[in-house]
């Protein structure tokens, strides 16, 4: 008998739907022990809905979807790797910046220590007009206990090194004077000043202005009298020129 074809157009099921139904049908036949071909078994010919078999459908994902999932996973992995590298780079940069700051602090401290340990001349750009130990009737002791620096009245006078002021005021024949106890335990004295800019107990640094030169006390003209001493009082003087040279000052 010739078969009669049904009239009308029918849409072919999608690949995913066909695959799902086919797997479900095979699973049902295997369970009941009935295995046949698609041509001889009406069970395979009729694509039963998944909910009627009670089985979980096996869904076949197309290549394009799988590639998109893989690409997304790769992108997330790359992003995580880039973020980790960014954090490492930031940590390295922070460590480098910290090391540079610490190095600058150490260098600044070293420079400050060097500056504070440096000695300078009591008057910049001047020269010694009368040397240590010079004799004559001008000095009550019979000889010069310090050295005189050429200086017009009002010339800035500076501390030769780091120390603490122990005397600041009138000093008899020395006129207005300043005496400083240096950090190495020696003393320096500055005499015949026209004005004083420091007070007793004040700490001074090398090159810091402490007074202005003048002609106070027993003098014949304006200049700076400078002494180096082992003690604060008169009579403990040592050669001030040699003292300054020992501390690196060329006069």
C-alpha positions in Angstrom: 0.0 0.0 0.0 1.3 3.4 -0.9 1.9 5.7 2.0 0.1 8.9 2.3 2.2 12.0 3.0 0.8 14.6 5.4 0.1 17.9 3.9 1.4 21.2 5.3 4.9 22.5 6.3 6.7 21.4 9.4 9.8 23.1 10.9 12.7 20.8 11.6 13.5 20.6 15.3 16.7 22.4 16.4 19.9 20.6 16.9 19.8 20.9 20.6 16.2 19.8 20.9 16.8 16.8 18.6 19.9 15.7 20.6 18.0 16.1 23.9 15.1 14.0 22.7 17.3 11.3 21.2 19.3 10.8 24.3 16.2 10.7 26.4 14.6 8.1 24.2 17.7 5.8 24.2 17.9 6.0 28.0 14.2 5.0 28.3 14.7 1.9 26.0 17.8 0.8 27.8 16.0 0.9 31.2 13.1 -1.4 29.9 15.4 -3.7 28.1 13.9 -2.8 24.7 16.6 -1.8 22.3 15.8 -1.2 18.6 16.6 1.0 15.7 14.9 4.2 14.8 13.2 2.5 11.9 11.6 -0.3 13.9 10.8 1.4 17.2 7.9 3.8 17.5 9.4 5.1 20.8 12.3 6.7 18.9 10.1 8.0 16.2 7.9 9.9 18.6 10.0 12.5 20.4 8.5 12.4 23.9 8.9 15.6 25.9 11.6 15.4 28.6 9.1 15.9 31.4 7.4 12.6 30.5 10.5 10.5 30.7 11.6 11.8 34.1 15.2 12.0 32.9 17.7 14.9 33.0 18.3 16.0 29.4 21.8 16.1 28.1 22.3 19.4 26.3 24.9 19.7 23.6 26.5 23.2 23.5 27.5 24.6 20.2 31.2 25.4 19.4 30.6 29.2 19.4 29.2 29.2 22.9 32.0 27.1 24.3 34.6 29.4 22.7 32.9 32.4 24.2 33.1 30.8 27.7 36.8 29.9 27.2 37.5 33.4 26.0 35.8 34.9 29.0 37.8 32.6 31.4 41.0 33.5 29.6 40.2 37.2 29.9 39.4 36.9 33.6 42.7 35.0 34.1 44.6 37.7 32.3 42.9 40.4 34.3 43.8 38.7 37.5 47.4 38.3 36.4 47.6 42.0 35.4 46.1 43.1 38.7 48.7 41.0 40.6 51.5 42.4 38.5 50.1 45.9 39.1 50.2 45.4 42.9 53.7 44.0 42.7 54.8 47.0 40.7 53.1 49.4 43.1 54.8 47.6 46.1 58.2 47.9 44.3 57.7 51.6 43.6 56.7 52.2 47.2 59.7 50.4 48.5 62.0 52.3 46.1 60.5 55.7 47.2 60.9 54.8 50.8 64.5 53.8 50.3 65.2 57.1 48.5 63.5 59.1 51.2 65.6 57.3 53.9 68.8 57.9 51.9 68.0 61.6 51.6 67.4 61.8 55.4 70.7 60.0 56.1 72.5 62.3 53.6 71.0 65.4 55.2 71.9 64.2 58.7 75.5 63.5 57.6 75.8 66.9 55.9 74.5 68.6 59.1 76.9 66.7 61.3 79.7 67.7 58.9 78.6 71.3 59.0 78.4 71.4 62.8 81.9 69.8 63.1 83.4 72.4 60.7 85.3 75.4 62.0 85.4 78.8 60.3 87.3 82.1 60.7 85.7 84.5 63.2 85.6 87.2 60.5 85.1 86.2 56.8 87.6 87.5 54.3 89.8 89.1 56.9 93.4 88.6 57.9 95.6 88.6 61.1 97.0 92.0 61.8 98.8 91.1 65.0 100.0 87.7 65.8 100.0 85.6 69.0 102.7 86.3 71.5 103.7 89.7 70.1 105.5 91.7 72.8 105.1 95.3 73.8 103.7 97.8 76.3 100.3 97.6 74.8 99.5 94.3 76.7 99.5 94.2 80.5 100.9 90.6 80.4 103.8 91.8 78.3 102.7 89.7 75.3 99.7 89.3 73.1 97.4 86.5 74.4 95.4 86.2 71.1 95.4 87.3 67.5 93.9 90.4 66.1 91.8 90.3 62.9 91.6 93.4 60.8 88.0 94.7 60.8 86.2 98.0 60.7 83.7 98.8 63.4 80.4 97.0 62.8 81.8 94.0 60.9 79.9 90.8 61.6 81.7 88.5 64.0 80.8 84.8 63.9 81.3 81.7 66.1 84.2 79.6 64.8 82.5 76.4 65.7 79.7 74.6 67.6 79.4 75.6 71.3 77.6 77.3 74.2 78.0 80.9 75.3 79.4 81.1 78.8 80.1 84.9 78.9 78.5 87.8 77.1 79.1 91.3 78.3 81.7 93.7 79.6 85.2 92.1 80.1 87.4 95.0 81.4 90.4 95.6 79.1 88.7 93.3 76.5 85.7 95.7 76.3 82.5 93.9 75.2 83.3 90.2 74.9 81.8 86.8 74.2 83.3 83.6 75.5 82.1 80.2 74.1 82.7 76.8 75.4 83.3 74.7 72.3 82.0 71.1 71.9 85.6 69.7 72.1 86.0 71.3 75.6 88.1 74.2 74.6 87.1 77.9 74.7 87.1 80.8 72.3 87.0 84.5 73.1 85.9 87.5 71.0 86.9 90.9 72.3 86.5 94.7 71.7 83.0 94.3 70.3 80.7 97.2 69.5 77.5 95.1 70.1 76.6 91.5 71.3 73.9 89.4 69.7 73.9 86.3 72.0 73.3 85.6 75.6 74.8 83.2 78.2 73.5 79.6 77.8 72.7 80.0 74.1 74.0 77.4 71.8 75.7 78.6 68.6 76.7 76.9 65.3 79.7 77.5 63.1 79.3 80.7 61.1 76.5 82.0 63.3 76.7 85.8 63.9 77.3 86.5 67.6 78.4 90.2 67.6 79.8 93.2 65.7 83.4 94.2 65.8 84.4 97.5 67.4 86.9 99.4 69.6 85.5 98.9 73.2 88.0 98.4 76.0 91.7 98.9 75.9 92.4 99.4 72.1 94.0 101.9 69.7 91.5 101.2 66.9 88.7 99.0 65.8 89.5 95.3 65.3 88.6 91.8 66.6 90.7 90.3 69.3 90.3 86.5 69.2 91.7 83.9 71.7 91.7 80.2 72.1 91.8 78.8 75.6 91.9 75.6 77.6 89.6 77.2 80.2 87.1 80.1 80.3 89.3 82.5 82.2 92.2 84.7 81.3 95.7 83.1 81.4 94.7 79.7 79.8 95.4 80.9 76.3 96.9 78.7 73.5 98.0 79.7 70.0 94.7 80.7 68.3 96.2 80.6 64.8 97.4 77.0 65.3 94.1 76.1 67.0 92.1 77.3 63.9 94.5 75.5 61.5 94.2 72.3 63.5 90.4 72.6 62.8 90.9 73.1 59.1 90.7 77.0 59.0 93.4 78.6 56.8 94.3 82.1 58.0 
